[in-house]
Amino acid sequence: MFAKVKQHVFIDKLTLELFSSHKNGFKAILKDECGFECRRMEAEGNHQLFLTWGGLNDLPYGVYILELQQGDNEMQMKIIKRV
């Protein structure tokens, strides 16, 4: 595990805690329950411990899948957007 979400419930932003940096950067993809991509964020040569992904307030409420990629490492987790 190279990252975790500070809270699995969000309203308008996600805060990710990164446990390792990778010279190829970091990619996060937010998908709805049907698997359609809603948002994408990429950071090159990430050396931060915390990364805030804002601007998510216009997404509909519901369950999302967050896919995180760092180099060859990948992970997925369910998160919930609520009021």
C-alpha positions in Angstrom: 0.0 0.0 0.0 1.6 3.3 -1.1 -1.3 5.6 -0.3 -4.5 5.9 1.6 -7.5 8.3 1.7 -7.8 10.3 4.9 -11.6 9.9 4.9 -13.6 7.5 2.7 -16.5 9.9 2.7 -16.1 13.2 0.9 -18.1 16.3 -0.1 -15.9 18.5 -2.4 -12.3 17.2 -2.0 -10.2 14.2 -1.2 -7.1 14.2 0.8 -4.6 11.4 0.0 -1.7 10.4 2.2 1.3 9.1 0.2 3.7 6.7 1.9 6.4 6.7 -0.9 7.5 8.9 -3.7 8.2 7.7 -7.2 10.1 9.4 -9.9 7.4 8.5 -12.6 4.8 10.3 -10.6 1.3 9.5 -9.3 -2.0 9.0 -11.0 -5.5 8.9 -9.5 -8.7 8.1 -11.4 -12.2 8.5 -10.0 -14.9 6.3 -11.5 -18.6 6.0 -10.8 -20.2 2.7 -9.9 -20.7 1.8 -13.6 -17.0 2.2 -14.3 -17.1 5.5 -16.2 -14.2 7.9 -15.6 -15.4 11.0 -13.8 -12.1 12.7 -12.9 -8.3 12.1 -13.4 -5.4 13.7 -11.6 -1.7 13.2 -12.4 1.3 14.5 -10.6 4.9 14.2 -11.9 7.7 13.3 -9.5 5.6 13.5 -6.5 7.5 14.1 -3.2 4.5 15.3 -1.1 3.2 13.5 1.9 -0.3 14.7 1.5 -2.1 15.5 -1.7 -5.5 17.3 -1.8 -7.8 16.7 -4.8 -10.3 19.6 -4.9 -13.1 20.6 -7.3 -15.2 17.5 -6.7 -18.3 19.4 -5.5 -20.1 19.1 -8.9 -20.1 15.2 -8.9 -23.4 13.5 -8.1 -23.8 11.9 -4.7 -23.1 8.2 -4.5 -20.4 5.5 -4.5 -17.2 5.9 -6.5 -14.1 3.7 -7.1 -10.8 5.5 -6.7 -7.9 3.9 -8.7 -4.4 4.9 -7.6 -1.3 4.2 -9.6 2.3 4.9 -8.8 4.8 3.3 -11.1 3.9 -0.4 -11.3 1.9 -0.3 -8.1 -1.9 -0.1 -8.4 -4.7 -0.1 -5.8 -8.4 0.5 -5.7 -10.8 1.6 -3.0 -14.5 2.5 -2.7 -15.3 6.0 -1.5 -18.6 7.8 -1.0 -19.7 11.3 -1.9 -22.3 12.6 0.4 -24.2 15.8 1.3 
